[in-house]
Amino acid sequence: MHPAPEMDAAGGSVPRPSARVVLIDDADRLLLFSSRDQHDGTLRWYTPGGGLQPGESHRDAALRELREETGLTDVALGPEVWTGRPWTMERDGVIHEVRQRYYLARVPVSEIDTTRMEDFEKASITGHRWWTAQELAETADLLRPAGLAHLLAALLADGPPRHPVLVDG
């Protein structure tokens, strides 16, 4: 029997603000990382990023996560393009309400260096690759945020939106 997950003092979830990077290279490909769902084994793909550290801004967290997960250090972070609809997750017995902001960044075609990842990332991330919008539209794998192929195509065609688009995941 597993212990009940921890919650905040009011019985709700613990807030987990997060920053993610929509990292697009000169070939208009999007970098995604993959993980296997522990329950059903499905493969899911998602952008680089993660939770904020105490006192850290979303933009600073996005750049730190990018450095840790890709090895890229000279990245000009663009505007926030998407805002994630809140969702909950459990990690180490704690229920977190995840609120993500997605920032755009363009880079030259680059090799990715994952050696700076934290141990829990190394244990859960199964791979990474650069995707075209067409490849995203054709995959049967789970993509986050939902509708990622359409979101990327719109971003490439129209540029950053005037206000962040609300997305699921």
Secondary structure by P-SEA (a helix, b strand, c coil): cccccccccccbbbbbbbccccccccccbbbbbbbcccccbbbbbbcccccccccccaaaaaaaaaaacccccccccccccbbbcccccccccbbbbbbbbbbbbbbcbbbbbcccccaaaaacccbbbbbcaaaaacccccccccaaaaaaaaaaacccccccccccc
